[in-house]
Amino acid sequence: MAKEYDVLAIDELTRPDDLRGVKTVFRYTARTRGGTRFTVELDDPDPTSEKVAPVLAAKAIALDKILAL
């Protein structure tokens, strides 16, 4: 099976947390096979991890289905 997306950039963002702290999130910018660019914000810095890859793949598949309409 071909890869549904290509990661273009990973940006590290620091935001205020609910408990007066700071929270680090990572914004993934990716491109689907159809050429649609999208972003997803997650708390894991590794794009191949078991948490990140399924989220990016699901979003890419959903966007390509919309593009095919």
C-alpha positions, 0 to 999 in steps of 0.5 A: 500500500502506498503512503497516503501522505508526505510530511512537509514540516513539523513545527514545535509550538508552546502554549499555555496549559490549563494549570498555569503551565506550558504545553508543547504541541507539534504542528504537522503540515502534510500533503495528501496523494491528491495534493491537498495540504493539511495540518494536525496538532499533536503532542508527539514529535515523531511522525512515524510513531504509533500515535501520529501515523494513524491520525495523519493517514486517516486525515489524508484519506478523508481529504482525498475522498472529499477531493474525489467527489 
